[in-house]
Amino acid sequence: MTNAFIASVPLLRTERLNLREYRREDFDAFAAHCADPVSSAHIGPADRQAAWRIFCSHAGLWLIHGAGWWAVGEKESGRLVGSVGAHARPAAEAGSGGKRLGGQADDQA
């Protein structure tokens, strides 16, 4: 990986969804998702201020790391319906001895 910043987030399309960059207009739906106790059961709910930091972090990862979170939008309406991430992990680098999935090394799964 180079030290150069990338210019854009890759757009992935399915029949119903677009995996795309975050947009400012996505924030209200993102904040509601972060505040929902069911949606955030594994990490804990976040208030609007914390949600803004998370939102900006998700968007900024592409610029800094060249991988990160996609906003998942309905193709038909454009409405934000979720997020999904792609992350490079140090243990998955060449010569590291294994890939990582969900935070656990292969030999621990």
C-alpha positions in Angstrom: 0.0 0.0 0.0 1.3 3.4 -0.8 1.0 6.6 1.3 -1.1 8.3 -1.3 -4.7 9.1 -0.5 -7.3 7.4 -2.7 -9.8 9.6 -4.4 -13.1 7.6 -4.1 -14.9 4.8 -2.5 -15.6 1.8 -4.9 -19.3 1.5 -5.8 -20.7 -2.1 -5.6 -24.1 -2.8 -6.9 -26.5 -5.7 -6.3 -30.0 -6.2 -7.7 -31.5 -4.2 -4.8 -28.7 -2.4 -3.1 -25.8 0.0 -3.7 -22.7 -0.2 -1.5 -21.4 3.4 -1.7 -19.7 6.2 0.0 -21.3 7.9 3.0 -23.0 11.2 2.3 -23.9 14.0 4.6 -27.6 13.3 4.0 -27.1 9.8 5.4 -26.3 11.0 8.9 -29.9 11.2 10.3 -30.6 7.6 9.5 -27.1 6.6 10.7 -27.6 8.4 14.0 -30.9 6.7 14.5 -29.3 3.4 13.9 -26.6 4.1 16.4 -29.1 5.2 19.0 -31.3 2.1 18.6 -30.6 -0.4 21.4 -31.5 -3.4 19.2 -29.3 -2.2 16.3 -26.4 -1.4 18.6 -26.8 -4.4 21.0 -23.2 -5.6 20.5 -21.4 -2.2 20.8 -23.9 -0.2 22.9 -26.0 2.8 21.8 -24.4 6.1 20.8 -25.8 9.5 21.2 -25.9 11.9 18.2 -22.5 13.4 19.0 -20.8 10.0 19.2 -22.7 8.9 16.1 -21.1 11.9 14.2 -17.6 10.8 15.2 -18.3 7.2 14.1 -19.9 8.4 10.9 -16.9 10.6 10.0 -14.5 7.8 11.0 -16.2 5.3 8.7 -16.1 7.8 5.8 -12.5 8.8 6.5 -11.1 5.2 6.6 -11.1 5.0 2.8 -9.0 8.1 2.6 -6.5 7.0 5.2 -6.4 3.2 4.7 -7.8 2.6 1.3 -10.5 0.3 2.8 -13.3 0.9 5.2 -17.1 1.1 5.5 -19.7 1.3 2.8 -23.1 2.9 3.2 -25.7 0.5 2.1 -28.5 2.2 0.2 -31.6 0.9 -1.4 -31.1 1.2 -5.2 -34.7 2.3 -5.8 -35.1 4.9 -3.1 -31.5 5.8 -2.2 -32.4 5.4 1.5 -29.6 4.3 3.8 -30.4 0.9 5.2 -27.2 -0.2 6.8 -23.4 -0.4 6.5 -20.8 -3.0 5.8 -17.0 -2.8 6.1 -13.9 -4.1 4.5 -10.8 -3.8 6.5 -7.1 -4.8 6.1 -5.9 -6.5 9.3 -2.2 -6.9 10.1 -2.5 -10.7 10.6 -3.8 -11.1 7.0 -0.6 -9.6 5.5 1.8 -11.8 3.5 4.0 -13.9 5.7 1.9 -13.3 8.8 0.8 -16.9 9.3 -2.9 -16.6 8.9 -6.0 -14.6 7.9 -8.3 -13.0 10.4 -12.1 -13.1 10.4 -14.2 -11.4 12.9 -11.2 -10.6 15.1 -10.0 -14.2 15.6 -7.1 -16.0 13.9 -8.0 -19.0 11.8 -6.4 -21.4 14.3 -8.7 -20.1 17.1 -12.0 -20.4 15.1 
